[in-house]
Amino acid sequence: MLVSLSEIKQYLRVSYDDDDALLEQLLVTAQELCMAVARLHDDEAIAASTNQLRIGILYAVAYLYEHREVADHHELTLTLRSLLFGIREAAF
């Protein structure tokens, strides 16, 4: 994982452990989503883009956590495309 649970909790300013399982699931989902949006599949490309991916993952977890009842996944995907545009691999 590029972002740890403790980093997510600090970013969200969550100091309790009640939502840890949910946050871990959102973290996995956010990382997979960011990798898909950036079209990154190999470890070398991921390692070269760690900082941008971490920002995208933090944003995605925060969005999914704060909007868990009414998340607009299209809006989230568009925002992640904008955030990760600089590292996005071209697809043919």
C-alpha positions in Angstrom: 0.0 0.0 0.0 1.2 3.5 -0.8 -0.7 5.0 2.1 -1.1 3.5 5.5 -4.2 3.5 7.7 -2.6 5.8 10.2 -1.8 8.3 7.4 -5.4 8.2 6.2 -6.7 8.7 9.8 -4.4 11.6 10.3 -5.4 13.2 6.9 -9.1 12.8 7.8 -8.5 13.8 11.4 -10.1 10.6 12.7 -8.9 9.8 16.2 -11.1 6.8 17.0 -10.8 3.2 15.8 -14.5 2.5 15.1 -14.1 3.1 11.3 -10.8 1.3 10.8 -12.3 -1.6 8.8 -14.2 0.8 6.6 -11.2 3.0 6.1 -9.0 0.0 5.1 -11.6 -1.1 2.5 -11.8 2.4 1.2 -8.0 2.6 1.0 -7.8 -0.6 -1.1 -10.6 0.7 -3.4 -9.0 4.2 -3.7 -5.6 2.7 -4.6 -7.1 0.4 -7.2 -9.1 3.3 -8.6 -6.1 5.6 -8.8 -4.0 2.9 -10.5 -6.8 2.3 -13.1 -7.3 6.1 -13.7 -3.5 6.6 -14.1 -3.3 3.3 -16.2 -0.3 2.2 -14.1 0.4 -1.5 -14.0 4.1 -2.1 -13.4 6.1 -1.5 -10.2 8.6 0.8 -12.0 5.9 3.2 -13.2 4.2 3.1 -9.8 7.5 3.9 -8.0 8.2 6.8 -10.3 4.8 8.3 -9.5 4.5 7.7 -5.8 3.9 11.3 -4.7 1.1 11.9 -7.2 -0.5 8.6 -6.5 -0.5 9.3 -2.7 -2.3 12.6 -3.2 -4.9 10.9 -5.4 -5.4 8.0 -2.9 -5.8 10.4 0.0 -8.3 12.5 -1.9 -10.3 9.4 -3.0 -10.5 7.9 0.5 -11.5 11.3 1.9 -14.2 11.7 -0.8 -15.6 8.1 -0.4 -15.5 8.4 3.4 -17.2 11.8 3.6 -19.8 11.0 0.9 -20.3 7.3 1.6 -24.1 7.7 1.4 -24.3 9.8 -1.8 -20.9 9.5 -3.5 -20.9 10.6 -7.2 -18.4 8.2 -8.6 -18.3 9.9 -12.0 -17.3 13.2 -10.3 -14.7 11.4 -8.3 -13.2 9.7 -11.4 -13.1 13.1 -13.3 -11.3 14.7 -10.4 -8.8 11.9 -10.2 -8.2 12.1 -13.9 -7.3 15.8 -13.4 -5.1 15.1 -10.4 -3.3 12.2 -12.1 -3.2 13.6 -15.6 0.6 14.2 -15.4 1.4 10.5 -14.7 -1.4 8.9 -16.8 -0.1 6.4 -19.3 -1.3 6.7 -22.8 -3.6 3.9 -23.9 -3.8 2.5 -27.4 
